[in-house]
Amino acid sequence: MIAARRFYPVRGMQTTEAAIRADFSGDLYLTLGDSDPQKGHVVRAWRHPLVLFIWLGSALVALGGLVAMRGRARKRAIVEKPAAGTVAA
């Protein structure tokens, strides 16, 4: 994991790049804070154990949409076919 702090002199702006480690038990985020010549860098760490459920939930919603579209297409095919022995007007 590599976290970085970058300075862009043209704009005079400093940004922080977070290091992210994702696995099945959750996500770990590390960021670098301000540096102090005597104490070193401040490192912040966050752990989000339930991020996997966000991805699983979106996959479940997409799967439900596909199932719903398939069911609707099947209904249309049944409705559009005239039954045998009937006269279409």
C-alpha positions in Angstrom: 0.0 0.0 0.0 1.4 3.4 -1.0 -0.2 6.6 0.3 1.2 9.9 -1.1 1.0 13.6 -0.5 1.6 15.7 -3.6 2.2 19.4 -4.1 1.3 21.2 -7.3 3.3 24.4 -7.5 1.4 26.0 -10.4 -1.8 26.1 -8.4 -0.1 26.1 -5.0 -2.3 23.2 -4.0 -1.5 20.1 -2.0 -3.4 16.8 -2.4 -3.5 13.5 -0.6 -3.6 10.1 -2.4 -5.2 7.4 -0.2 -3.9 3.9 -0.2 -6.7 1.4 -0.4 -6.5 -2.3 0.4 -9.7 -4.2 -0.5 -10.5 -7.8 0.5 -13.4 -9.9 1.6 -13.2 -8.8 5.2 -13.5 -5.1 4.3 -11.5 -2.1 3.0 -8.6 -0.4 4.7 -7.8 3.2 3.8 -4.5 4.9 4.7 -3.8 8.6 4.3 -0.8 10.8 5.1 -1.5 13.9 7.2 0.7 16.9 7.8 4.4 16.3 8.4 6.3 17.6 11.4 10.1 17.6 11.3 10.4 16.5 14.9 7.6 13.9 15.0 7.3 12.7 11.4 4.1 12.2 9.4 0.6 11.7 10.7 -0.9 8.5 9.3 -4.7 8.1 9.4 -6.3 4.7 9.0 -9.9 3.8 8.4 -11.4 0.4 8.2 -14.8 -0.2 6.5 -15.8 -3.8 7.0 -19.1 -3.7 5.1 -18.1 -2.2 1.8 -18.4 -5.6 0.1 -22.2 -5.5 0.8 -22.5 -2.3 -1.3 -21.1 -4.2 -4.3 -23.2 -7.3 -3.6 -26.3 -5.2 -3.3 -25.7 -3.5 -6.7 -25.2 -6.8 -8.3 -28.4 -8.1 -6.8 -30.3 -5.1 -8.1 -28.9 -5.6 -11.6 -29.8 -9.3 -11.5 -33.3 -8.4 -10.4 -33.6 -6.0 -13.4 -32.5 -8.7 -15.8 -35.0 -11.2 -14.4 -37.8 -8.6 -14.6 -37.0 -7.8 -18.3 -36.9 -11.5 -19.2 -40.3 -12.0 -17.6 -41.8 -9.1 -19.4 -40.5 -10.3 -22.8 -42.0 -13.7 -22.1 -45.4 -12.2 -21.3 -45.3 -10.2 -24.5 -44.5 -13.2 -26.6 -47.5 -15.1 -25.1 -49.9 -12.1 -25.6 -48.9 -11.4 -29.2 -49.4 -15.0 -30.4 -53.0 -15.7 -31.3 -54.4 -18.9 -29.9 -54.9 -21.8 -32.3 -58.4 -21.9 -33.9 -59.2 -18.2 -33.3 -59.9 -15.7 -35.9 -58.0 -12.4 -35.8 -60.1 -9.3 -36.4 
